Amino acid sequence: MKTLLSNLGIAGLLALSLGCSPQSNEQTESNEETSMESTNFGGLALYTLRDAMGTDPKGTLQKVADAGYAYVEAAGYADGKFYGMEPAEFKSYLESIGLDARSTHMGGVTLENADEQIAATKAAGFEYFVIPVPPMGMFSFGPDGMGMKGTPEELVSILTQIGEKCSAAGLELLYHNHDFEFKPMEDGTILTDYILENTDPAHVNYQMDLFWVTKAGADPVAYFEKYPGRFKAWHVKDMSEAGEFAPVGTGTIDFARILAEKDQSGMEYYLVEQDNTFDLDPLEAIKISHEGLKKFGFN
């Protein structure tokens, strides 16, 4: 104690008796903010909260940050705006609450509007431009489930052209799968295999949805081995015993086994997503999933 007092001197004793100075308070607050930010990890696909994002985007994004997520993927682009915000405004707001704009699903992209959508994506601070289903009217949905009109060759041509545009703008293009891309087409072609074998990894890669791969009866790890480095992002969603969407950690998918092969997969980021939370409030579901991420060692 004597050493401490002598080192502090009279000015130090006075400061201790009066409490911290404004400067030290600011430093403490800064340290607390840094500590809070450092505890946030992982990403959230905002499609999970699409209803809330449609009514109160800023308030909902704050709740995403409060739930412990570090970055987000958008799924709400229309009329040149993300969730009703100009790209620069969207970027600024995310930064103000400590969230990173990692990727965005751009389901309405065409060869005609790609330049405009890529420019908006870049202005909003995103790094990845994701095509969520076969674009330009090629996606089909009916009683037999999801599928594709047209040919694999046509899809690859579109992905390649848009991928080259993304690369030129400093973005990365990813194609997001559902289950049908892992099932044989009428001629036996597996669409995912065709895409990966006929595109240049410099311009086109995959965002693997782990639920839909599993739903199709395929093995994510086997695909990592077959096409190493091509799966730059993952959608992490669990599957219930009944085969339905479930919060991460409450279902049957062995994420620990999959995560152990992340380096081989090429995974650069991952996102929690739950297409339907059923009777569970989506905001509660994302909190459960964030805890589930810890269970499997995501960080």
C-alpha positions, 0 to 999 in steps of 0.5 A: 500500500505504501508503494502504491501511495508513493507512486500515486502522489498527491494528485493521484490521492486526490483523484481517488478521493473524488472518484474517476475523472471524466477521461477515465470514465470514458475509457471504462465505458469504451472498455465495456463496449469492447468487451460486449462486442467481443462476446458477440459471434456468428451470423444470422440470416435475417430471413428468420425475422422477415416479419419483424424486419418488415415492420421495425427493421432498426429495432429488430436489428438491435435485438439481433445484436443484443442476442449475441450475433456479430453479423447478418445476411439480408433478405429484404432488397426492393426498389434499390433499398434494404428493408426500406433503407438506402444502402448507405443508411443500412450500412451506417445503422449496422455499424452504429449497433456493432453489426457487420453486413456480411451477405445478402440474398438477391433473389430478383437478380437478372442479367439486366439488373445485375449491375444495379444490384451489385452496386447496391450490395457494395454500397451497403457494405456486404461482401457476398452476393448470394443467389438463393434459388435459380434466378430469372424465372427458373425456380419452380415450386409445387406439390412435389416440392422445389425444382428448376425449369430450364437446364443446368447449362443455362443456370451455369451460364447465368451464374458465371456472368453474374459471378464475373460482374461480382468479382469485378466489383470486389464481391463474391458470388455464392449460390444457395441450395435447397434439397432439389440440387442434391437429388438426381434430375431426370437424366441423372444429373446432380445439379450441385455437382454440375454447378461446381464442376462447370464454374470457376471458383474464382467467380462462383462458389456455394452457400451450403444450407446444412438442413437442406443438404441433410433433407436431401439425404446427402452428406455435407462432409462428403461434398467437402471432400469431393469439392474442397474449398467451394463452400464459403458459407453455411446456413446452420439450421437444425432438423427435428425428429419429424424432419422440420426446421428447429433451433440449432442444438435442439435437433438431429444434425451432427454439427460437431462432425460437420464443423470439424471439416470447416477448413476443408469446406472452405467455410469463411462464415456461417449464419443461423437460419430457421425458415419457420419457427412454428409456435416459437417466437422467431426472436426466441428461436434465434436466442436458442440457436445462438446458445446452440452454436456454443454447444458445438464449438462455433465461434 
